[in-house]
Amino acid sequence: MPITADCHLHSSFSGDSDTPMEEMILQGIRLGLTHMCFTEHNDFDYPVTEPDPAGLFELNPDAYLYDFIKLKEKYEGRIRLCFGLELGLQPHLSKRNAAFAKEHEYDFIIGSSHICNGKDPYYPSFYEGRKQEDAYLEYFESILDNLESYNNFDVYGHLDYVVRYGPKKDEGYSYEAYRDILDRILERLIDMEKGIEINTAGLAKGMRQPNPCTGILRRYRELGGEVITTGSDAHSPEQVAYAFGQAADILKGCGFRYYATFEKRRPSFHKL
C-alpha cells in the first residue's frame, strides 16, 4: 500500500462514532498501516436547531488523552499513534478555539468547516429554498472568513465537505465552477503555510472523487502547495484507510510526490 498513514480518524470520543479506539487501531494494524492519528471532533456552538443535542460535538480531551496514552503504550512497536484534533471553525469562536487547542499538546490539528452561518450542510435545511450552487458558494465564502480569523491548525479538512450532502452531491460540481473563491482559499492557505488533506470519505459515500475534488488538489499543487495529509475520516473500522490506493494515484496525478504526517505539530514527508 503506497500510503500507510491515516491521519483523520474518529472513535467513540467523537459525538458521531461509537467505535472504541482500540478497534480502530487493530484494524489499522491488520491493514498494514504504520501511522494512525486520531482527530476527535470538537465543534463549539453546534446548532441546537438541528435534531442533535447541544454539546454533541464537544470533546472531553482529558478522557480522550487518558485512553490514548494507554493504547499508545500498549501498541508501541506495532504502530505509531498520534494525538490529534479536528477543530470546527467559526469566526466568532476564534478565541475559544485558540484556548481549547492550547490546553493539550496535540500532534496534529485539522481545522474544518462543519457549520456555515449557523447551519450544518449535513442537513437538508441548509439547501432549502435556493440553488445548490448558491449554497456551495456560501460554504466556500465561510472558509475564507475562518482563514481571516483563525490560524492554529496544520491542515484544512475536507475543503469541499458541503458537496457530500448537497441535493445533487457532486453532479455538475467542479473546481472550475468555483475557481475564483477556491483560488482565494488556496492562496490564503499557502500564504499561511498551512496544508490540506485528501479525504476519502466522499469515495466511501459513493461520490466520484474525494474531498476536496481532484481539481482543487491539482490547483493547490500548481500554486505551490506541498503539505498534504491522507485521511479516511473513518468513524468505524471498515472505513479505515478506505481507497488509499486510489488516493495515491490521484495525488501522483496531481503532481504530488510526498504526503505528510505530523508529530508535535511538525511535518514529516513520505514518498508516494
Backbone as CSV, one residue per row, in Angstrom:
resi,resn,N_x,N_y,N_z,CA_x,CA_y,CA_z,C_x,C_y,C_z
1,MET,0.858,-1.201,0.000,0.000,0.000,0.000,0.888,1.242,0.000
2,PRO,0.760,2.110,-1.005,1.660,3.270,-1.107,1.464,4.308,-0.017
3,ILE,0.289,4.353,0.603,0.029,5.258,1.727,-0.198,4.399,2.961
4,THR,0.612,4.620,3.993,0.500,3.785,5.199,0.173,4.616,6.434
5,ALA,-0.314,5.832,6.231,-0.680,6.704,7.354,-2.097,7.222,7.155
6,ASP,-2.946,6.972,8.139,-4.307,7.519,8.133,-4.363,8.594,9.221
7,CYS,-4.487,9.829,8.782,-4.377,10.980,9.686,-5.691,11.712,9.892
8,HIS,-6.795,11.031,9.702,-8.108,11.622,10.014,-9.009,10.479,10.459
9,LEU,-9.084,10.295,11.778,-9.799,9.159,12.347,-10.609,9.588,13.565
10,HIS,-11.759,8.932,13.740,-12.633,9.213,14.877,-12.976,7.918,15.609
11,SER,-13.182,8.051,16.903,-13.604,6.922,17.726,-14.768,7.383,18.591
12,SER,-15.060,6.625,19.618,-16.208,6.946,20.475,-16.021,8.246,21.254
13,PHE,-14.854,8.849,21.190,-14.671,10.163,21.810,-15.251,11.281,20.950
14,SER,-15.606,10.962,19.720,-16.313,11.909,18.857,-17.811,11.636,18.938
15,GLY,-18.597,12.694,18.865,-20.035,12.562,19.072,-20.763,11.749,18.034
16,ASP,-20.136,11.512,16.880,-20.810,10.771,15.812,-20.195,9.396,15.579
17,SER,-19.509,8.852,16.585,-18.959,7.500,16.484,-19.170,6.779,17.800
18,ASP,-19.387,5.477,17.726,-19.474,4.676,18.951,-18.432,3.550,18.946
19,THR,-17.410,3.671,18.108,-16.383,2.641,17.986,-15.261,2.877,18.993
20,PRO,-14.949,1.898,19.821,-13.811,2.042,20.727,-12.515,2.296,19.948
21,MET,-11.676,3.134,20.493,-10.425,3.483,19.827,-9.587,2.247,19.514
22,GLU,-9.567,1.293,20.413,-8.738,0.104,20.206,-9.175,-0.683,18.974
23,GLU,-10.458,-0.716,18.682,-10.929,-1.419,17.482,-10.392,-0.747,16.216
24,MET,-10.320,0.559,16.224,-9.773,1.284,15.070,-8.290,0.957,14.907
25,ILE,-7.578,0.925,16.024,-6.143,0.640,15.978,-5.884,-0.763,15.447
26,LEU,-6.623,-1.731,15.937,-6.431,-3.111,15.481,-6.705,-3.253,13.989
27,GLN,-7.694,-2.523,13.498,-7.960,-2.555,12.057,-6.798,-1.949,11.280
28,GLY,-6.257,-0.853,11.790,-5.107,-0.252,11.131,-3.927,-1.198,11.061
29,ILE,-3.678,-1.933,12.131,-2.589,-2.911,12.141,-2.858,-4.018,11.136
30,ARG,-4.105,-4.493,11.088,-4.466,-5.547,10.116,-4.222,-5.081,8.684
31,LEU,-4.444,-3.809,8.426,-4.298,-3.277,7.073,-2.852,-2.938,6.716
32,GLY,-1.971,-3.018,7.683,-0.570,-2.721,7.421,-0.199,-1.254,7.559
33,LEU,-1.033,-0.465,8.227,-0.683,0.933,8.453,0.499,1.023,9.409
34,THR,1.312,2.040,9.213,2.434,2.300,10.110,2.149,3.478,11.033
35,HIS,1.105,4.255,10.722,0.859,5.515,11.421,-0.646,5.776,11.416
36,MET,-1.195,6.072,12.604,-2.594,6.475,12.712,-2.669,7.696,13.619
37,CYS,-3.444,8.682,13.205,-3.649,9.856,14.038,-5.141,10.023,14.283
38,PHE,-5.535,9.958,15.546,-6.929,10.204,15.901,-7.158,11.716,15.940
39,THR,-8.243,12.139,15.341,-8.560,13.571,15.240,-10.005,13.744,15.698
40,GLU,-10.194,13.632,17.000,-11.557,13.650,17.526,-12.187,15.033,17.381
41,HIS,-13.502,15.028,17.174,-14.253,16.252,16.914,-14.337,17.168,18.130
42,ASN,-14.161,18.472,17.879,-14.648,19.475,18.827,-15.266,20.614,18.020
43,ASP,-16.574,20.750,18.125,-17.318,21.825,17.470,-18.133,22.561,18.519
44,PHE,-17.610,23.682,18.980,-18.397,24.515,19.876,-19.572,25.127,19.116
45,ASP,-20.634,25.440,19.837,-21.813,26.104,19.272,-22.421,25.330,18.113
46,TYR,-22.443,23.994,18.259,-23.142,23.211,17.241,-24.623,23.579,17.312
47,PRO,-25.278,23.813,16.181,-26.637,24.371,16.196,-27.663,23.443,16.832
48,VAL,-28.304,23.927,17.867,-29.303,23.112,18.575,-30.616,23.055,17.811
49,THR,-30.750,23.831,16.741,-31.963,23.768,15.926,-32.022,22.481,15.122
50,GLU,-30.863,21.847,14.939,-30.835,20.572,14.232,-31.189,19.453,15.226
51,PRO,-31.551,18.263,14.723,-32.053,17.199,15.606,-30.961,16.466,16.388
52,ASP,-29.990,17.192,16.904,-28.965,16.620,17.756,-28.838,17.493,18.994
53,PRO,-28.546,16.911,20.132,-28.483,17.693,21.369,-27.296,18.638,21.397
54,ALA,-27.455,19.746,22.104,-26.347,20.668,22.295,-25.199,19.939,22.987
55,GLY,-23.984,20.264,22.582,-22.819,19.637,23.191,-22.433,18.309,22.584
56,LEU,-23.129,17.867,21.555,-22.835,16.574,20.942,-21.396,16.482,20.469
57,PHE,-20.864,17.574,19.950,-19.520,17.555,19.378,-18.511,18.303,20.241
58,GLU,-18.750,18.360,21.531,-17.779,18.960,22.433,-16.981,17.844,23.101
59,LEU,-15.701,17.838,22.827,-14.790,16.771,23.226,-14.399,16.890,24.697
60,ASN,-14.256,15.736,25.354,-13.639,15.667,26.676,-12.171,15.293,26.455
61,PRO,-11.293,16.273,26.331,-9.910,15.960,25.944,-9.138,15.184,26.996
62,ASP,-9.480,15.346,28.266,-8.758,14.627,29.314,-9.048,13.121,29.247
63,ALA,-10.314,12.773,29.084,-10.671,11.358,28.960,-10.060,10.761,27.684
64,TYR,-10.104,11.521,26.608,-9.526,11.094,25.330,-8.029,10.832,25.500
65,LEU,-7.315,11.770,26.116,-5.873,11.627,26.286,-5.537,10.436,27.184
66,TYR,-6.309,10.229,28.228,-6.064,9.124,29.159,-6.087,7.784,28.429
67,ASP,-7.138,7.535,27.643,-7.231,6.279,26.900,-6.172,6.195,25.809
68,PHE,-5.927,7.336,25.158,-4.941,7.347,24.078,-3.565,6.927,24.582
69,ILE,-3.131,7.478,25.701,-1.802,7.159,26.240,-1.696,5.666,26.563
70,LYS,-2.732,5.104,27.176,-2.707,3.675,27.486,-2.554,2.840,26.220
71,LEU,-3.277,3.196,25.175,-3.231,2.411,23.944,-1.931,2.654,23.174
72,LYS,-1.425,3.851,23.242,-0.143,4.127,22.584,0.954,3.265,23.204
73,GLU,0.943,3.144,24.504,1.929,2.301,25.185,1.702,0.829,24.864
74,LYS,0.454,0.419,24.808,0.142,-0.994,24.558,0.608,-1.443,23.177
75,TYR,0.468,-0.550,22.182,0.783,-0.946,20.804,2.100,-0.365,20.298
76,GLU,2.918,0.122,21.221,4.228,0.633,20.837,5.039,-0.475,20.156
77,GLY,5.655,-0.135,19.045,6.413,-1.105,18.277,5.611,-1.782,17.193
78,ARG,4.281,-1.650,17.267,3.422,-2.251,16.233,2.847,-1.190,15.300
79,ILE,2.617,0.006,15.832,2.092,1.097,15.012,2.342,2.405,15.755
80,ARG,2.588,3.454,15.009,2.817,4.778,15.600,1.463,5.476,15.722
81,LEU,1.116,5.887,16.923,-0.163,6.532,17.180,0.064,7.987,17.576
82,CYS,-0.777,8.869,17.038,-0.653,10.291,17.319,-1.970,10.859,17.833
83,PHE,-1.825,11.894,18.638,-2.924,12.523,19.376,-3.340,13.795,18.642
84,GLY,-4.471,13.726,17.949,-4.897,14.833,17.116,-6.269,15.357,17.475
85,LEU,-6.656,16.384,16.747,-7.902,17.100,16.998,-8.461,17.601,15.682
86,GLU,-9.772,17.441,15.499,-10.452,18.123,14.389,-11.293,19.231,15.011
87,LEU,-10.877,20.459,14.748,-11.459,21.619,15.393,-12.428,22.304,14.424
88,GLY,-13.691,22.381,14.818,-14.686,23.052,13.994,-14.534,24.558,14.084
89,LEU,-14.308,25.196,12.951,-14.019,26.628,12.928,-15.259,27.451,12.589
90,GLN,-15.434,28.520,13.315,-16.398,29.583,13.022,-15.749,30.885,13.487
91,PRO,-15.915,31.968,12.751,-15.184,33.197,13.093,-15.394,33.664,14.530
92,HIS,-16.610,33.557,15.053,-16.859,34.070,16.401,-16.255,33.188,17.496
93,LEU,-15.742,32.014,17.105,-15.167,31.091,18.081,-13.645,31.148,18.135
94,SER,-13.040,32.107,17.475,-11.590,32.110,17.335,-10.867,32.076,18.675
95,LYS,-11.245,32.932,19.605,-10.567,32.957,20.907,-10.841,31.682,21.698
96,ARG,-12.066,31.208,21.638,-12.423,29.996,22.375,-11.689,28.777,21.804
97,ASN,-11.616,28.690,20.488,-10.884,27.589,19.863,-9.396,27.667,20.175
98,ALA,-8.849,28.871,20.156,-7.424,29.037,20.445,-7.104,28.564,21.857
99,ALA,-7.940,28.918,22.809,-7.723,28.492,24.191,-7.841,26.978,24.322
100,PHE,-8.833,26.393,23.670,-9.037,24.944,23.734,-7.838,24.204,23.144
101,ALA,-7.347,24.660,21.996,-6.245,23.974,21.319,-4.954,24.027,22.121
102,LYS,-4.809,25.034,22.973,-3.583,25.188,23.758,-3.610,24.407,25.068
103,GLU,-4.755,23.849,25.417,-4.869,23.145,26.700,-4.100,21.829,26.719
104,HIS,-3.866,21.242,25.551,-3.142,19.980,25.459,-2.131,20.049,24.324
105,GLU,-1.133,19.193,24.393,-0.093,19.169,23.364,-0.479,18.175,22.267
106,TYR,-1.219,18.654,21.317,-1.655,17.808,20.203,-0.517,17.618,19.203
107,ASP,-0.507,16.451,18.577,0.438,16.208,17.489,0.002,16.887,16.203
108,PHE,-1.304,17.038,16.034,-1.838,17.427,14.721,-3.222,18.017,14.922
109,ILE,-3.480,19.139,14.262,-4.801,19.756,14.333,-5.330,19.997,12.926
110,ILE,-6.509,19.451,12.666,-7.242,19.737,11.439,-8.240,20.856,11.739
111,GLY,-8.204,21.902,10.942,-9.248,22.915,11.006,-10.303,22.584,9.969
112,SER,-11.554,22.526,10.379,-12.627,22.126,9.462,-13.815,23.061,9.555
113,SER,-14.546,23.132,8.474,-15.808,23.877,8.434,-16.954,22.883,8.399
114,HIS,-17.600,22.695,9.545,-18.806,21.878,9.620,-20.055,22.747,9.716
115,ILE,-19.880,23.964,10.216,-21.000,24.877,10.401,-20.782,26.112,9.540
116,CYS,-21.769,26.461,8.767,-21.710,27.629,7.900,-22.867,28.550,8.253
117,ASN,-22.531,29.700,8.828,-23.552,30.676,9.214,-24.667,30.044,10.044
118,GLY,-24.241,29.233,11.008,-25.183,28.666,11.964,-25.870,27.394,11.543
119,LYS,-25.533,26.844,10.374,-26.158,25.613,9.914,-25.110,24.614,9.457
120,ASP,-25.410,23.339,9.671,-24.544,22.267,9.215,-25.034,21.797,7.842
121,PRO,-24.185,21.882,6.801,-24.597,21.419,5.469,-24.947,19.936,5.400
122,TYR,-24.696,19.209,6.467,-25.110,17.806,6.528,-26.622,17.674,6.410
123,TYR,-27.348,18.701,6.860,-28.805,18.634,6.919,-29.455,19.332,5.722
124,PRO,-30.592,18.788,5.234,-31.274,19.371,4.064,-31.677,20.827,4.246
125,SER,-31.884,21.261,5.479,-32.320,22.642,5.705,-31.313,23.656,5.191
126,PHE,-30.050,23.273,5.079,-29.031,24.201,4.572,-29.281,24.566,3.110
127,TYR,-29.943,23.697,2.375,-30.109,23.879,0.929,-31.508,24.340,0.539
128,GLU,-32.428,24.337,1.482,-33.824,24.610,1.158,-34.020,26.043,0.677
129,GLY,-34.814,26.179,-0.382,-35.204,27.494,-0.863,-34.174,28.205,-1.712
130,ARG,-33.165,27.500,-2.170,-32.156,28.138,-3.025,-31.454,27.100,-3.886
131,LYS,-30.709,27.586,-4.861,-29.981,26.694,-5.739,-28.812,26.069,-4.994
132,GLN,-28.501,24.847,-5.372,-27.361,24.171,-4.779,-26.088,24.991,-4.963
133,GLU,-25.919,25.616,-6.112,-24.723,26.397,-6.401,-24.550,27.539,-5.403
134,ASP,-25.645,28.177,-5.024,-25.569,29.281,-4.072,-25.190,28.771,-2.676
135,ALA,-25.694,27.600,-2.310,-25.343,27.016,-1.019,-23.855,26.675,-0.972
136,TYR,-23.339,26.105,-2.056,-21.925,25.762,-2.105,-21.061,27.018,-2.012
137,LEU,-21.462,28.059,-2.715,-20.690,29.300,-2.695,-20.669,29.903,-1.293
138,GLU,-21.797,29.886,-0.607,-21.831,30.401,0.761,-20.867,29.620,1.654
139,TYR,-20.832,28.330,1.477,-19.933,27.500,2.271,-18.475,27.881,2.020
140,PHE,-18.084,28.019,0.763,-16.699,28.377,0.451,-16.353,29.771,0.981
141,GLU,-17.290,30.682,0.905,-17.044,32.020,1.452,-16.817,31.960,2.962
142,SER,-17.509,31.043,3.637,-17.335,30.923,5.088,-15.946,30.394,5.435
143,ILE,-15.363,29.567,4.579,-13.997,29.104,4.810,-13.029,30.277,4.780
144,LEU,-13.214,31.149,3.807,-12.343,32.322,3.721,-12.478,33.185,4.976
145,ASP,-13.697,33.312,5.485,-13.910,34.052,6.739,-13.140,33.397,7.890
146,ASN,-13.162,32.070,7.943,-12.431,31.374,9.001,-10.931,31.603,8.904
147,LEU,-10.416,31.631,7.686,-8.988,31.819,7.499,-8.538,33.224,7.872
148,GLU,-9.444,34.155,7.834,-9.108,35.517,8.232,-9.114,35.681,9.746
149,SER,-9.707,34.729,10.457,-9.893,34.914,11.893,-9.160,33.885,12.759
150,TYR,-8.594,32.829,12.154,-8.003,31.764,12.982,-6.874,31.083,12.224
151,ASN,-5.788,30.743,12.945,-4.659,30.109,12.257,-3.997,28.959,13.000
152,ASN,-4.518,28.558,14.166,-3.854,27.487,14.906,-4.372,26.116,14.471
153,PHE,-3.956,25.731,13.280,-4.237,24.397,12.740,-3.118,24.058,11.779
154,ASP,-3.043,22.802,11.365,-1.979,22.347,10.471,-2.454,22.150,9.038
155,VAL,-3.625,21.557,8.874,-4.216,21.425,7.537,-5.698,21.766,7.635
156,TYR,-6.271,22.179,6.510,-7.714,22.410,6.456,-8.373,21.130,5.953
157,GLY,-9.371,20.678,6.684,-10.005,19.408,6.383,-11.062,19.495,5.301
158,HIS,-11.181,18.420,4.539,-12.233,18.225,3.515,-12.807,19.562,3.010
159,LEU,-11.985,20.269,2.229,-12.323,21.646,1.826,-13.695,21.776,1.183
160,ASP,-14.150,20.759,0.493,-15.484,20.836,-0.112,-16.444,19.846,0.548
161,TYR,-16.381,19.791,1.853,-17.292,18.963,2.676,-18.745,19.126,2.249
162,VAL,-19.133,20.330,1.905,-20.519,20.637,1.553,-21.021,19.763,0.410
163,VAL,-20.121,19.369,-0.475,-20.521,18.626,-1.675,-20.996,17.216,-1.337
164,ARG,-20.574,16.685,-0.198,-21.032,15.352,0.197,-22.550,15.299,0.384
165,TYR,-23.155,16.437,0.728,-24.516,16.401,1.236,-25.503,17.243,0.429
166,GLY,-25.050,17.909,-0.630,-25.962,18.689,-1.454,-27.007,17.808,-2.113
167,PRO,-28.117,18.395,-2.518,-29.189,17.611,-3.145,-28.715,16.777,-4.341
168,LYS,-27.776,17.323,-5.113,-27.246,16.615,-6.279,-25.813,16.142,-6.058
169,LYS,-25.341,16.222,-4.795,-23.970,15.824,-4.469,-22.973,16.540,-5.392
170,ASP,-22.140,15.750,-6.106,-21.135,16.370,-6.961,-21.555,16.461,-8.428
171,GLU,-22.825,16.245,-8.692,-23.311,16.393,-10.064,-23.212,17.864,-10.483
172,GLY,-22.496,18.130,-11.548,-22.320,19.496,-12.022,-21.296,20.300,-11.247
173,TYR,-20.667,19.677,-10.253,-19.704,20.378,-9.419,-18.291,20.175,-9.945
174,SER,-17.476,21.206,-9.875,-16.073,21.114,-10.273,-15.305,22.279,-9.672
175,TYR,-14.003,22.146,-9.644,-13.159,23.269,-9.209,-13.425,24.484,-10.086
176,GLU,-13.524,24.261,-11.397,-13.663,25.372,-12.335,-14.919,26.202,-12.074
177,ALA,-15.978,25.577,-11.585,-17.230,26.302,-11.344,-17.099,27.300,-10.202
178,TYR,-16.116,27.106,-9.340,-15.923,27.987,-8.169,-14.488,28.493,-8.113
179,ARG,-13.881,28.609,-9.282,-12.451,28.923,-9.365,-12.060,30.154,-8.556
180,ASP,-12.814,31.241,-8.676,-12.411,32.499,-8.048,-12.293,32.367,-6.530
181,ILE,-13.331,31.845,-5.891,-13.309,31.740,-4.435,-12.336,30.650,-3.982
182,LEU,-12.247,29.553,-4.725,-11.345,28.475,-4.334,-9.886,28.896,-4.456
183,ASP,-9.554,29.664,-5.487,-8.188,30.152,-5.603,-7.837,31.076,-4.441
184,ARG,-8.775,31.879,-4.026,-8.518,32.759,-2.873,-8.267,31.934,-1.611
185,ILE,-9.035,30.868,-1.436,-8.831,29.991,-0.277,-7.458,29.327,-0.338
186,LEU,-7.124,28.753,-1.483,-5.860,28.037,-1.612,-4.664,28.970,-1.472
187,GLU,-4.754,30.134,-2.062,-3.666,31.104,-1.949,-3.485,31.553,-0.502
188,ARG,-4.594,31.735,0.196,-4.516,32.136,1.594,-3.884,31.024,2.440
189,LEU,-4.265,29.777,2.215,-3.676,28.667,2.952,-2.172,28.574,2.712
190,ILE,-1.764,28.738,1.480,-0.342,28.678,1.163,0.398,29.839,1.818
191,ASP,-0.178,31.028,1.790,0.435,32.176,2.469,0.579,31.930,3.966
192,MET,-0.389,31.225,4.548,-0.359,30.906,5.975,0.549,29.717,6.291
193,GLU,1.112,29.101,5.261,1.945,27.908,5.393,1.166,26.748,6.007
194,LYS,-0.084,26.617,5.553,-0.940,25.523,6.004,-1.136,24.526,4.863
195,GLY,-1.415,23.285,5.250,-1.670,22.259,4.267,-3.143,21.981,4.081
196,ILE,-3.418,20.996,3.252,-4.769,20.474,3.082,-4.684,18.951,3.190
197,GLU,-5.814,18.289,3.148,-5.825,16.831,3.174,-6.542,16.301,1.943
198,ILE,-6.230,15.062,1.595,-7.100,14.297,0.716,-7.886,13.373,1.635
199,ASN,-9.196,13.498,1.574,-10.110,12.819,2.485,-10.964,11.871,1.654
200,THR,-10.862,10.582,1.944,-11.521,9.588,1.085,-12.939,9.253,1.508
201,ALA,-13.483,9.967,2.487,-14.847,9.666,2.929,-15.861,9.891,1.818
202,GLY,-15.615,10.871,0.949,-16.520,11.075,-0.177,-16.607,9.840,-1.057
203,LEU,-15.466,9.207,-1.304,-15.457,7.970,-2.086,-16.219,6.875,-1.362
204,ALA,-16.064,6.805,-0.048,-16.786,5.805,0.737,-18.288,6.021,0.687
205,LYS,-18.691,7.268,0.464,-20.114,7.600,0.396,-20.658,7.532,-1.032
206,GLY,-19.857,7.039,-1.962,-20.335,6.819,-3.318,-20.088,7.951,-4.292
207,MET,-19.332,8.971,-3.861,-19.013,10.047,-4.777,-17.926,9.610,-5.746
208,ARG,-17.792,10.366,-6.815,-16.812,10.017,-7.836,-15.404,10.452,-7.473
209,GLN,-15.293,11.422,-6.571,-13.991,11.972,-6.223,-13.898,12.151,-4.711
210,PRO,-12.672,12.282,-4.212,-12.506,12.523,-2.777,-12.848,13.962,-2.432
211,ASN,-12.679,14.305,-1.152,-12.792,15.695,-0.714,-11.390,16.184,-0.326
212,PRO,-10.910,17.282,-0.880,-11.550,18.004,-1.962,-11.376,17.275,-3.292
213,CYS,-12.064,17.764,-4.300,-12.037,17.104,-5.609,-10.658,17.243,-6.251
214,THR,-10.431,16.440,-7.270,-9.135,16.400,-7.941,-8.721,17.767,-8.465
215,GLY,-9.677,18.533,-8.971,-9.352,19.858,-9.496,-8.762,20.767,-8.436
216,ILE,-9.291,20.708,-7.215,-8.760,21.530,-6.122,-7.374,21.032,-5.729
217,LEU,-7.217,19.725,-5.624,-5.905,19.170,-5.278,-4.854,19.583,-6.297
218,ARG,-5.177,19.494,-7.565,-4.232,19.857,-8.622,-3.896,21.345,-8.558
219,ARG,-4.909,22.168,-8.320,-4.681,23.615,-8.279,-3.829,24.001,-7.073
220,TYR,-4.044,23.376,-5.934,-3.212,23.623,-4.753,-1.746,23.361,-5.078
221,ARG,-1.498,22.256,-5.768,-0.112,21.923,-6.135,0.431,22.925,-7.148
222,GLU,-0.376,23.331,-8.127,0.068,24.307,-9.124,0.461,25.637,-8.497
223,LEU,-0.253,25.998,-7.436,0.020,27.265,-6.755,1.217,27.184,-5.818
224,GLY,1.798,26.008,-5.688,2.972,25.839,-4.852,2.723,25.115,-3.552
225,GLY,1.494,24.663,-3.316,1.197,23.930,-2.095,1.841,22.556,-2.100
226,GLU,2.448,22.183,-0.982,3.150,20.906,-0.897,2.690,20.029,0.252
227,VAL,2.130,20.622,1.307,1.793,19.855,2.510,0.404,19.249,2.354
228,ILE,0.352,17.933,2.213,-0.936,17.262,2.088,-0.922,15.995,2.944
229,THR,-1.942,15.832,3.753,-2.080,14.640,4.574,-3.146,13.733,3.977
230,THR,-3.157,12.498,4.432,-4.064,11.491,3.902,-4.972,11.004,5.024
231,GLY,-6.279,11.050,4.803,-7.208,10.661,5.844,-8.450,9.997,5.295
232,SER,-8.930,9.004,6.018,-10.158,8.320,5.624,-11.392,8.952,6.248
233,ASP,-11.197,9.757,7.311,-12.331,10.306,8.065,-13.196,9.163,8.609
234,ALA,-12.539,8.049,8.932,-13.269,6.859,9.368,-13.870,7.061,10.755
235,HIS,-15.107,6.579,10.904,-15.795,6.562,12.188,-16.062,5.128,12.654
236,SER,-15.672,4.168,11.815,-15.827,2.751,12.140,-14.705,1.980,11.441
237,PRO,-14.378,0.783,11.913,-13.197,0.080,11.407,-13.194,-0.179,9.904
238,GLU,-14.341,-0.492,9.336,-14.347,-0.827,7.908,-14.008,0.363,7.014
239,GLN,-14.021,1.564,7.568,-13.700,2.755,6.779,-12.228,3.150,6.861
240,VAL,-11.468,2.537,7.759,-10.069,2.915,7.940,-9.290,2.706,6.641
241,ALA,-8.517,3.733,6.246,-7.668,3.670,5.041,-8.469,3.371,3.778
242,TYR,-9.733,3.782,3.759,-10.594,3.466,2.615,-10.025,4.074,1.330
243,ALA,-9.885,3.256,0.290,-9.485,3.686,-1.063,-8.151,4.427,-1.071
244,PHE,-7.228,4.024,-0.196,-5.937,4.713,-0.153,-5.094,4.440,-1.394
245,GLY,-5.282,3.301,-2.029,-4.598,3.063,-3.291,-5.037,4.060,-4.349
246,GLN,-6.346,4.285,-4.434,-6.875,5.276,-5.368,-6.394,6.677,-4.998
247,ALA,-6.347,6.975,-3.705,-5.886,8.291,-3.262,-4.443,8.538,-3.692
248,ALA,-3.603,7.510,-3.586,-2.210,7.659,-4.011,-2.127,7.966,-5.498
249,ASP,-2.922,7.283,-6.303,-2.925,7.539,-7.747,-3.389,8.963,-8.052
250,ILE,-4.403,9.420,-7.336,-4.905,10.781,-7.540,-3.823,11.802,-7.206
251,LEU,-3.169,11.614,-6.061,-2.134,12.566,-5.658,-0.986,12.599,-6.664
252,LYS,-0.550,11.448,-7.109,0.520,11.411,-8.109,0.084,12.112,-9.395
253,GLY,-1.158,11.893,-9.796,-1.670,12.529,-10.995,-1.781,14.031,-10.878
254,CYS,-1.871,14.525,-9.647,-1.954,15.969,-9.410,-0.588,16.599,-9.201
255,GLY,0.461,15.799,-9.261,1.810,16.343,-9.163,2.470,16.207,-7.808
256,PHE,1.831,15.521,-6.880,2.440,15.331,-5.566,3.399,14.142,-5.596
257,ARG,4.513,14.282,-4.904,5.473,13.189,-4.770,5.531,12.652,-3.343
258,TYR,5.013,13.428,-2.408,5.077,13.075,-0.997,3.745,13.377,-0.309
259,TYR,3.457,12.651,0.763,2.379,13.022,1.676,2.999,13.251,3.049
260,ALA,2.275,13.949,3.902,2.825,14.369,5.187,2.127,13.687,6.356
261,THR,2.876,13.512,7.432,2.315,13.182,8.738,2.845,14.225,9.720
262,PHE,2.166,14.366,10.850,2.565,15.363,11.845,2.756,14.704,13.208
263,GLU,3.807,15.123,13.884,4.003,14.811,15.291,4.520,16.062,15.976
264,LYS,3.936,16.359,17.124,4.273,17.591,17.846,4.165,18.811,16.934
265,ARG,3.190,18.752,16.047,2.834,19.840,15.130,3.902,20.076,14.050
266,ARG,4.798,19.131,13.871,5.836,19.259,12.855,5.640,18.192,11.768
267,PRO,5.736,18.595,10.493,5.505,17.624,9.422,6.719,16.761,9.103
268,SER,6.456,15.527,8.721,7.430,14.650,8.104,6.844,14.228,6.761
269,PHE,7.711,13.991,5.793,7.239,13.711,4.439,7.608,12.290,4.014
270,HIS,6.664,11.651,3.337,6.807,10.246,2.952,6.545,10.109,1.455
271,LYS,7.403,9.392,0.792,7.302,9.245,-0.652,6.078,8.413,-1.032
272,LEU,5.350,8.880,-2.025,4.182,8.145,-2.530,4.637,6.946,-3.359
